[in-house]
Amino acid sequence: MANPTFTINAATEILESDRRKIQKALRNVPPDAKVKGQQQWRIKTILDALDRLPGAVKATQKNNTNRSSLSNDEFVTQMFEQNEAFTRASDALVALGKMPKRLRRAEAKHVFAKIDTLVKLFEKAEPDGLSEHPLSIVQQMMSGLLWACDLELDPSEFPDDDD
């Protein structure tokens, strides 16, 4: 697989970083590609630029703890697959919300399958349990799916195990 390139916004999502920080790091870095007039960079280029920022903690250390066990190509592929699955699930949720209510429940299983694909990719990257950011993404997507189908969970059906 060729090394994919990413816009600053896509890199922000993939690297779970601040947009302004990535923009500042790439300010004087020529893009690796231009797609439809938008500048794009490879993940390695972005990580190297972040590492050069004053006071930077190595981006590769800060990112996923499993990153050190992956080759650069494997890491880029993993991030690309997660980003692609996130985009597909998000787009499916938006489309579901725009559908007439009478058609939503039938389509919900397809949206759930896309969210499930994203969850499996997150779990593959973090086998010891999802960190806060991926977990939050999954929770928000599932909430959106329930909302689009006019479903509500009854808290009484889920007793609190802390008691």
Buried (B, 14 or more C-beta within 10 A) or exposed (E): EEBBBBBBEBBBBBBBBEEEBBEEBBEEBEBBEEEEEBBBBBBBBBBBBBBEEEEEEEBBEBBBEBBEEBEBEEBBBBBBBBBBBBBBBBEBBEEBEEBEEEEBBEBBEEBBEBBEBBBEBBBEBBEEEBBEEBBEBBEEBBEBBEEBBEEEEEEEEEEEEEE
